[in-house]
Amino acid sequence: MPKGCVFNVQRYSTTDGPGIRTTVFFKGCNLRCVWCHNPESYSPKPELEFNRDLCIGCERCVEVCPRHVHAAGGGQAAHRENCVACGRCVDQCYAGALTLAGTMMDEDQIMREILTDVPYYRQSGGGVTFSGGECMLQIDALEAVLRLCREAGVHTAVDTAGNVPWAAFERILPYTDLFLYDMKAYDPDVHKRLTGVDNRRILENLDRLFEAGADVWVRVPCVPGANDGELGHIAQWLEGKPVRRVDLLAYHRLGGGKRALLGIKGGVDFDVPDAQVMDRYLQPFLICGLPAKHNA
């Protein structure tokens, strides 16, 4: 029975597909977007998080850690490179300053989380959305739980950046009702500068999804000073293609606090676009006749 590493199950979501949805976030990502909102999704394995503001200095973590990740005298999580995410320190952290990002779950465990919210799906036309990170990097677990959702009559959406082999899409196409497909830039060099990889495979896979007759909503993060110069090119590339909806997603700064929890140094913060800026970003999509809107 394949297992996937899940770092969050978000209930009552109204922004990840139609209706009220449960969004299951898988760990592991093969992009490194400079504006990343979910740095806890980078690694496919569980990771230790430390919130210094909650720490009361009891040093139980120092006592119970077998790998000396924590040091006395305020050195909690000082040696993260030694951590294997065993969770002993988390279990002993009365203040909740130490947590684990990521839990290994098999398809039955994931389905129990999903089926809890079936009444909301039925009343709202919702369902479950699989996101990340890049959920398609855990294709065995994803395919298994998508099959179970199909058997249970639960509407499914897969949120992907598309940077995976086409064979992965072929495995899940029969069980996926909707693809939420991220487009971050059009120019391959700009895409590589912003995400670490070019987008040739991403665009090819999106075209193949259209050819396969998949239901696709394209989602475009809008990051001032990063990819805003690409929005018009994205709109022109999408013009005339059978995309059912385009969602422009305003950048936010929640990733900065998450980087601190994981001990990730550096990172870049951008300006947060207001509704007026997002209205301007929307114009090229409307000019190209695309069914587009923004969330600001």
N, C-alpha and C positions, 0 to 999 in steps of 0.2 A: 504494500500500500504506500504510494508515494506521499511524501510530506513536503509542505512548503513552509517557508519562514515568513510569518505574518507579523508586521509591526504595528498595525492598528486595524480595528474594525469600527468604522464610523457609521452610526445609525442616523436615520431621519435626514439623510442628505437630499437636497433638492437641486444640486448643481452638477451631478454626475450622471445625467441621463434623465429620461422622463419619469415623472411621479416621485414618490418618496422612495428612497433607495438605501440599501446597506452597502457601503463601500469597503471592500476588503483590500488592504494595502499590503502587497508583497515586497519583501526586501530584495535588493540587488538591482543595480542599474549599470548599463554600459555607456551612458552619457555622463558628462560632467558640466552641466549648464552653469554658467557663471552666476546665475541668479537663483540657483536651486532652492526650492521651498522645503524640500524633504531630504536633507543630508543624511538623516538616519537610514535612508533607503540605499545608500551607496553599496554597502557590503551585503552579501547574501546571507550572512550569519548574524546571530544575536550579538548585540554590543552593549557595553556598559555606559550608562548615562549618569552624570553627577551634577546635581543642582546645589551649588555652594551656598545659595541663599537659605536653603532648608537645613543645612547641616548643623547639628547641635554639638559636634565635637566629642561624642561619646567614645569614638574609636573602637566600637565593636567590629567594624569592618577590618581594622588592623589585626584584631585578634583572630578572626575566623578565616581570613583569606590564606589559602595554602600556597599562593604564588607571589605573595608580597607585592600585590598591586598597590596597596595602600601603605602609607608611612605615617608614623606617629608625628604629632606636632603640627597637624593641619595639612598633611600630605595625602589626603584622600584622592584616589584615582591618579596618583602621581606617576605610576608606572603602568599605563594602559597597555603597553606592548606585551606585558606578561599575562594579560587577562584572557581567559578562555570562556568567559561568560557562564561560569558555573552557577551563579546566582546566590552563593552562600552569603555574600555581603549584603545583597539586596534583601534576603530573608531576615537579616539581623538589623536592618536600618529602620529603627523605630520612627524616625522623622520623615522617611520617604525621600531622602536626598539622593539615594542610589536606586536606580531602576534599570531594567533591561529593555532595550529596544529590539523586539523580535522574539517570537515564540514559534517553535516547530509544531505544525499542526497537520494532521492527515485530512483527507477529504471529508470524513465523517464528522470530525471536530469542526471543520469550517462550515459544513452544512448545518450543524446544530445552531451555529451563530446566525446563519442566513434564515433558516426556517422560523426562528423566533419572531421575525418581523413580517411574516406572510400576510397577516390582516392588513397591514399598512400598504403592502404592494397591491392587494386586491382592491382596496378602496381608492387608491390614487393612480393606478396604472403603472406602478413602479416595479422594482425588482432589485437585483444585485449588480454592482459594478466592481470589476476587478481592476486594481490600479497598482501604483508602486511609488517609487522605483519603476521597474519594467517587469510587469507580471509575467510577460511571455518568456522571460529567462528561466522561469520555473514551469516549463511547459508541461511536464508530466503531472504535477499537482494541479495545474490550471485545467488541463484537459479533463482530468478525473472529476473535478468538482463541477465543471461545466456540464458534463454528462449527467451528473446527479441533478443539477438544476433543471435540465431539459426534461428528465423523467418526472420531476416534481412540479413542472409547469411554471417555473419561476423565470421571469424575463431576465436576460443576461446582457451585460455590456462589458466590453473589454477596452480599457483605456491604455493606449500604447503609443510609444514614440516610433514604432515601426522599424527599429534598427535590429532586426532579427532575420534569420533565413526565412524565405517564403514557405518552406516546408512546415514551419511552426504555425503559420496562418492556416495552411491546409488541414492541419490536425484539429483546429478548433472551429473552423468555419461552419461545420454542421451543427454546432451547439451554441453559437453566438448570435444573438438577435441584433446587436448593435455594436459598432466599433466607434469609440471616441479616439480620434487620431490626431496626435499632436503635430503641428507644423511650427517650427521655431525660426526658420529662415528659408529663403529660396536659393540664394547663391551658395554653392558648396564650400567655397573658401570662408565665407562669413559663418556658415554653419559650423565648420571645423573650429574656427576661432572661438565661437561662443559655447560649443558643446564638447569639443575634443575629437569629433569625427565629422566627416563630410556627410551629405544627405542623399547621395545617389541611390543607395539601397532603400532609404526611407521613401523617396518619391516613387521609385519603381514599385515597391510594395503597395503604396496607396493606389497607383494606377491599376495594379492587378486586383485589388479589392473592388474597385469600381467595375472592372471587367467581369468579376465573379458575381456581380449583382448584390454585393453586401450593402447593408444599411450603414451609412457613415456620417457621423458628425465630425467636422474638423474643428480642432481647438487650437487657438493661437495665443500664446502668452505675449503680452504687450509690455515691453520693458524699455522705458525711456533711456536713450543713450546706449542701448545694446542692440536690439533687433528692430527698433521702430522704423529704421530705414528700409527694412525688408518687407513691410506689410503690403505696400502696393504691388510688389513683385509676386507675393504669395497670392494676392487677390487675382492678378492676371493669370497666374498658372491654374488657378481653380476655375476660372471663368469657363462656362460651358460643360463642366464635369458634373456628374450626377451626385453631388454632395447635397444631402438633405438639409444641413444646417451648418452654420459657421459661428462658433462662440469665441469672442475675443475676451481674454482673461487678463484682468489688470494685475500687474505685479504687486506683491506685498512683501513685507520684510520679516515674516515669521521665521525664515530660515536662519537669521542671525542668532536668535536665541537658541535654536536647536544646535547650531555649530558649537556654541559655548558648552552645552550639556555633554557633547561628545568629545570635547577637548580639541576641536578642529580650529587651528589658528588661521588667521587671515580671512579671506572672503570679501566680496564686494557688495555694497548696498547701493541701490539705485533710487532715483526719485519715484515716488508712488504716483501714478497718473490719476487725476481726478476725472469726474464725469465729462467735463468739457474736453479734456485731452482725449479721452476714450471716444467721444463723439467724432473728433477729428480722425482718429485712427480707423473708425468705422467707414468713413466715406468711400475709400477705394473699393471696398467690398460691395457696397450698395451700388456704386457706379457700374461694377461688373455684373450686376444683377444677381448677386448671391444672397441667400436667405440668412443674413448675418445680424448679430446683436452683440452687445457687450454687457458685462456684469457690474459696471460701476454705477 
